[in-house]
Amino acid sequence: MTFDYFIAYFVILFIATMTPGPNMLLAINHGVNHGLVRTIYSGLGNLAGNLLMAFVSILGLGAVLAASGLIFNMIKWIGVIYLVFIGLIIIFQPIKAEITNENDDKFRSYKSKRRLFLDGFIIAIGNPKGILFFSALFPQFINVKHSSISGFMIIFITLGIVAFGCYMLYAIFGVRLKGLFQRHAFRKIFNRITGSILIGTGLAIAFSRK
């Protein structure tokens, strides 16, 4: 991969990753409710999901997935159910009373590291169209018959850095909102908006066609 092609790949990947969606909405929510350090676990889950989709695409299974309505729909409905599930939990989770800087850690919800990782992972793979995106992107920058191991490493390492970096940037944004989240009313409205968007996204995927 020449330097010009690398820059083009990086820019396309960065724009696609930074575009607001369920992944980044989850990053903000986790940043607010769990803090930056714990959000790293959901960021790693999101990274694992993206790398898995990329690997499937590299193997050429993206075309198989696109052709197989059964597999495509199975993955799609798993993602839909999980998006709606997370959305409902966020909407109906109890909101504690007003807090101050001295006890602001007390309002944060608790999730295990495994659960945080799972949230990020399933949100990442829940929309199988991500695989189709990678299947369309990679052929523009990879010639499978002539590519070297170093070429594939560049593709995957860049993807990992961009995916994890963008996720954590949104998480940092969520942490920066901590002052607003000391207000009970704001946290309640934010959770309802976040949950509703996740549910709406899930329903949009459910009724979308390939």
N, C-alpha and C positions, 0 to 999 in steps of 0.2 A: 504494500500500500504506500503510494507516494504521500508526501506531506500535504499536498493540495487535497487529495482524496480523504486523508485523515481529518483535516479541518472540516471538510464538507460533512463527513460522517458524524463528527463531534457536534457540529451545529445542529444538524437534523435531530440527532438523539437528544440534545439538550432542550431544544424547543418542544419536542414531543413529550419529554419527561416533565418539564416545568409547567406544561399546560394543566390548569387545575382540573382535578378529577377525583374519584374516590380515594386513590392512593394518597394524594396530597391532603385531602380533607381529613383522612384518618391520621396523617402525620400531625396536623395542627391540633386535632382533638387529643391525641396522645401526649403531645407536648404540653398542652394545658393541664390535662388531668393526671399525668404520670411523671412529668418532669423530663428534662432533656436526656438524662442518663438512662432512665428506663425505656425511653422511646427508642434508644439504640437497638433494643431487642426486636421491636416491630420493624425498624429499618432494616435489620439483618434478614428478617422474614420476607420483607418486600424485595430485598436484593436477591434472595434465594429464588423467589418466584419468578422474577425477571430473568435470571440466569437460566432457570429451567426452561422457560418459554423460548429463550434464545437458542438453547441447546437443541430443543425439539425442532426448531426451525432449521438449524444448521444441518441436522440429520436428514432433512427433507420430509419430516413427518408433518410439517405444516400443511403441505399439499394433501396428505392423506386425511388430516383433520378437516380440511376444507371440503373434501369430497365425502366425508363420512358424516352424514347428518346425525346419526345416533351418538357418536362420540362428542361431536360439537355441542349438541344439545345437552348431553349429560354434564359436560364441564360448565356450560352456560347456566344451567339451572342450579348447580351447586353454588356458583357465584351469586346468582340472584337471591337464593335463600339466605346465604350468609350476609349479603348486603342488607337485606330487609331485617334480618335478625339483629345485626349490630345497630342498625338504625333505631329499632324499637327499644333496645337496651339503653341507648344514649338518651332517647326521648323520655323514658320512664324511670331512669335512674334517679334516686333521691338527691335533692339539692339541699345542702346544709345551710345553716343561717349565715348571716354576714360574718366575714372573717377579717382579721387584721394581719399585718405583716408578721406579727409574732407567732401566729398559729396557722399561717397560710398552707403549710404542708398537710394540715388535717383535713382539708376539703378534697384532697386528691383521692380519686378512686384507686382501689388496689386491684391489680391483675397480676397473675404470676408471670414470670419471664416467658414460660412456654406459651401462655395464652397470648401475650403480646406478640411473640414471634408468629404464632398461628394467625392472628388477625392480619398482620402485614403480608404473610405468605398467601393466604386465601384471597385477600383483596387483589393481590397482584395477578394471580392465575385465574381469578373468577370470571374474567371476561376473555374468552378464547380468541377474540379478535386481536388481542395482543400478539398471539402467535402468528396470525396472518400479517400483522404489521411487520414483525421481524422477517417473515418469509418474503415480504416485498422489499424490505430494506437491504438485507444482507447481499442478495445477488448483485446489487449495484456496486458493492465494494469487495466482494469475495468471488474468486474463481475457484470453486471447490477442487477442480482437477489440478490446478497449478499452485494453490496456496500452500504456504509453509506453516509449520507449527507456530512460528513467531507471529505470522499474520493473524492466525486465529486468536492467539494470546492478546494481541493488540485490540482486536474486536471485543473480546470478552472483558478484559481489564478496563477498557474505556467505558463499556456499558456498566460495569459494576461501580466504577467511580461516579459516573453521572447519576445512576439510579439512586445510590445510597446518599450521595452528596445533595441532590435535589430534595430527597425525602427529609433529610436532616435540616435543610434550610427552612422548609415549611414548619418543621418541629420547633426550630428556634423562633420563628415568627409566633408560633403558639405560646411559647414560654414568655416572649416579650409582652404578650397580652395579659400577663398575670395580674397586673394592677387592676384591669377592668374586671377580671374574674374574681376579685375579692368582693364584688357586688353580687348578691344573690339573684337579683332580677336579670342581670346581664348573663350570668351562667345559665339560667333557666332558658332564656331566649336563644342563646347560642346552641345549647344542646338540642333544642327543638328544631332549629334551622339545620344543624348538622345532621341530625337523625332523619329529618324529612328529605334532605338532599340525597342521602345514602339510599333511603327507601325509593325515592323517585328514580335514582340511577338504576337501581335493581329492576324496577318495573320497566324502565325504558329498554334495558337489555333483554328483559323477558319478552317484550313485544316486538323487538327488532328482528329483522331478517338478516341473513348472511350478507 
